Amino acid sequence: CEYIIRENPGLSADKVEVCPNAIQPIDIPIISNEERSQMLSRLNIPSGRTLFIYGGNLGKPQGIDFLLKVIEANESRHDSHIIVVGSGTEQPKVATWFEVNRPTNATLLAGLPKNEYDQLVRMCDVGLIFLDRRFTIPNFPSRLLSYLENSIPVLLATDPNTDMGRIAEANGFGMATINGELELYMNKMAILATNREMIKEMGERGKQYLLNNYTVDKVAAQLTR
């Protein structure tokens, strides 16, 4: 709201309000240990580590270079694994990097059918969000909703202008850094990788925050009042 008002002199502030992305949450089916083990094995993903997933567009707006630095830095750890799922203009660059560097603590998957992707998210522990630090407009990627719906916390590396990271930290469902702050990002990743109870609690808070703020009925009520 502040950005829109600032960039449009003369616009009445009382006409501007946030209308967030929203979904109609579904009942999340319980996945058995056997189903989880079978799917992870089929996708060549280790099952004994904390799984961090990045799902969605692989393009310049996401600041993919930093994602690759995170994957490289994570190679020194033995308790975390990064899964990258998606397509986009930077996907060939990411695929080439994986082919050259052959990381052992990361898996790159081409786009999955939606039902399979949703299943995979449910099997993961933390959702990743990346935005190019050069943005001057406040972005709010919709992939956040998928993570919250599946009760997993988020780890963000964003530009300084979006308030997504501040919202996640203030409401206890995520940790945030600015894209490029590698040491700080890896420190936060290490905290999550070694604290399952924290992940569970943050995931539950995220699901509740989704139900309180980002559902279709909440947004519809806002639009029609």
N, C-alpha and C positions, 0 to 999 in steps of 0.2 A: 504493500500500500504506500509506504513511504517513497519507494522508487517511482511509482506511477505519478504520485502527486508532485514529486520534485521535478520530474521530466516533462510535466504538462502544466505549465503556468496557467493559472486561471481556472483549472479544474477544481470543482468544489470537493473538499475532502470528505464531506458526508455522503458522497456518491460512490466512494471507493471502499470496498471491503474484500476480504479474502474468501474465495470460493474454492476450496481444496479439491484435489483429485479424490475420487471416492470409489468404493466397490460395494457390492453386496456380498458380505462374507458368507462362506459356506461351512457346513460341518466338516471339519478335517478328519478324514478316515485315519484310524490307527494303523500304523505299519508295523508288522511283526518283525522281530529280529531276523527271521529267516528271509523275509521279503527284502529287508534292507541289505542283508549280506549278499543276496543273489544279485540285486541291482548294482550295488557298488562293485562287485566282482566283475560283472559284465562290462562295466564302464572303466575298469582298471583303476578304481579309486580305493585307497586303503581304508579299512574300517576302524582301525585302532587309534586314529588321530582326531583332533578337533578339526572339523571341516568348515572352511570359509568359502562361500560361493559368491561369485560375481556373475549375474545373469542379465543379459540385455544387449543393448547396442554397443558395438565396439567402434567408436568413431572419434573424431578429433574433439568433440565437446566433452568427452569423458577423460581426457588427459591420460591416454593409454600408456604413454612413456613411463609415468609414475607407477602404474600397475605392474609393468615389467620390472621396474626397480624393486618393488615390493616382493615379487616372486623370486627375484634373484637373492635378495636379502634373506628370504625365508628358507633358502637352501641350507642354511647353517642350523636350522632347528630340526627337532625330531618328534615334535608333538603336534604339528599343524600341517594341514594340506590345503592348498588353494585350488578351487575348481573354477574355470572360466568357461562360460557357455554363452554363445551369441554369434552375431554376424554384424557386418557393417564395413565401412570404408577402410578401417584399420585392421580388420580381421586378417588379411594376408600378411601384414606386418607382424602381427602377434604369432601367426602360424609359422612364419619364417624364424622368428626368435626362438620358438619352442623347438623347431627342427635343428637349429644351430646349437642351442644351449642344452637341450635335453634335460630340463629340470626334473628332479626326482620327487620334489614336494609339491608338484602342481600338475594339473590335468587340464588340457584344452579339448573342449567338445564343440563340434558344430551344432547348429541349432537343433534342439530336440522338439518332438511333438509336444504340444502344451501339456497334455496329461503326464507325460514322462518328466517334463521339466518341473511341473508342480510336485510330483513324487520326489524328485531329487532335492528340491528345496526343503521338503519336510524331513529329509534325512540329514540335512546339514545343520550346523550349529550357529553360524554367524553369517549375516548377509553383508556384502561389500558394496559401497557406493563410491564412485569416483566422478569428479567434475574438474575440468580444466581450471586452473587457478586464475586464468586471465579474464574470466567472465566478470562483467560489471553489472549484469542483471541477476536477480535472485532466482536461480533455478530450483526446482523441487521435483526430482525424478519420480515418476510413478512406480518404479520398481520397489520403492520403499513399502508400498502397500502389500505386495506379495510376501515380503519378509515378515512384516507385522502380522499378517493373516496367519502365517505358519508359526507364530510365536518364537521367532528367532531375533536376537538383537542385531544392531547394525554397527558397522565400523565405517566411518566416512572420511574421505579425503576430498575436500571441496574448495571452491573459491571463497574469498573472504566475505562475499556479499550475500550469499544464500544464508537463510536462517535455519536450514534443515538440521545442521549439526548442533546448533544451540538448542533447538527444540528437543532433539534426541537426548542430549545430555541433561537438560533441565527436567525432563520427564522420566529419566532413568531407564531408557530403552536403547541407548547407544553411546558410542564414544566417537569423538570427531577430532580431525586435524585439518590443516590447510594442505592442499595438494602440493607435494614437494618436501614436506617435513618428514623425511624418511625415518630418522632416529626416533622421533616422537611416535610416529605411526607404528613402527615395529615394537616399541615399548607397550603400546596399548594392545597390539595384537598378542604379545606375549602374556599379558594379564588375562586376556580372554581365553587363550589356549590352555591355560593352566588352572582355570577356575570354572568347573562345570556348574557349580551351584549358582555362581553369579550369572552365567549364561541363562540358566533356567529362570531365575528371578527377573532378569532384564527382558527376556522373551515374553514372560507373562505380563509385565508392565506394558510392553509394546502392543500386545494383543488388546489389552484393555484400552489403551490410548486410541487404537484404531476404532474400536467399537464406540468410543465416546466422541470421536471427531471426524472420522473419514468414511462413514458409511453413506450409502445412497439416500437413506431416509433422512439423515441429518442434513445433507446438502440440499435435498428437495425442500425440506422445511425452511431452510435459509432462503432459498430462491423464491418461495411462494408467500413468505410472511409479509 
